[in-house]
Amino acid sequence: MLDLVKSKFLLADDDSDDADIFCEILTSIESSIECLTVGNGRDVFELLSKGDNYRPDVIFIDINMPIMNGWECLRTLKSDPGYNDIPTVIYSTSSAKTDIETAYNLGASFFLCKPEDLEELHQILEIVATAPQTVLLKRLAGFKSVKLVSN
């Protein structure tokens, strides 16, 4: 059994196949990890409004979603004192420098390009689940899918 730092993940992504893969990988890392999914940014806030039992340890947000896109969701999360302390990751197929910069400017913890290599995604999610926030970025720096400000 892993020593989890984060055990409740929320993924906002309108692609159900991506959401299924994401959750399958998380539960293969540790069966006690709870993976919550919603299809758009508005539903993030609907879920969060249900109370502390639904408060995730980390939120992954796709950029391109209907109703409320990832940028609006991230901006709203980081401007709300009730939620701005939740580590938030942009999780996108984009690798555009402007998107990476926008994510960091809006307060994202890091930017993750959806990896084609599922083993890489497994390794990244395992680090996110087990590494304290103070060393998280250092542990993620070697992955090609993780885009840090200096990438």
C-alpha positions, -999 to +999 in steps of 0.1 A: +000+000+000+013+034-010+017+063+014-009+086-002-007+124+002-037+129-021-064+103-022-093+121-038-089+133-074-113+154-095-111+154-133-131+179-153-130+166-189-158+161-215-140+132-231-154+102-213-128+078-227-100+101-213-118+102-180-122+064-179-085+059-186-075+085-160-096+068-133-085+033-142-049+044-139-055+060-105-073+030-091-045+007-104-020+029-084-040+024-052-075+010-049-084+035-022-079+065-045-113+081-052-116+095-088-145+119-093-153+131-128-174+159-143-178+170-179-174+207-176-162+235-153-197+244-141-201+209-128-169+213-108-186+240-087-218+220-085-198+190-070-178+213-047-210+228-034-221+194-021-197+198+009-164+185+023-171+149+013-167+160-023-137+182-018-108+168-038-072+168-029-063+178-064-082+190-095-073+182-131-090+204-157-092+200-195-091+233-214-117+227-241-150+218-225-186+229-231-206+252-208-176+264-188-141+259-202-110+251-183-097+287-183-130+300-168-130+271-143-094+277-132-099+315-129-130+310-108-113+284-085-083+305-079-103+336-072-126+318-046-111+318-011-130+285-004-112+266-032-080+285-042-059+263-019-068+231-039-038+222-062-051+225-097-036+210-129-044+219-165-047+185-183-049+191-221-039+179-255-024+213-261+013+220-257+011+256-269+034+279-251+006+305-247-016+279-230+012+268-207+019+304-197-019+312-193-022+282-169+006+293-147-006+330-148-040+318-136-025+298-107-023+262-120+001+240-100+014+226-133+004+219-169+001+183-181-001+175-217-022+143-220+005+117-226+001+091-253+022+068-232-001+055-205+028+043-184+040+079-182+006+090-171+007+062-145+041+074-132+029+111-131-003+103-113+015+081-088+039+110-080+009+134-076-008+110-053+023+104-031+046+134-032+042+163-008+034+196-025+069+209-015+087+184-038+060+177-064+074+198-092+109+186-086+097+150-089+077+158-121+104+178-139+118+149-160+086+140-177+081+152-213+043+156-207+047+179-177+052+215-189+068+237-163+072+274-168+108+269-179+099+241-204 
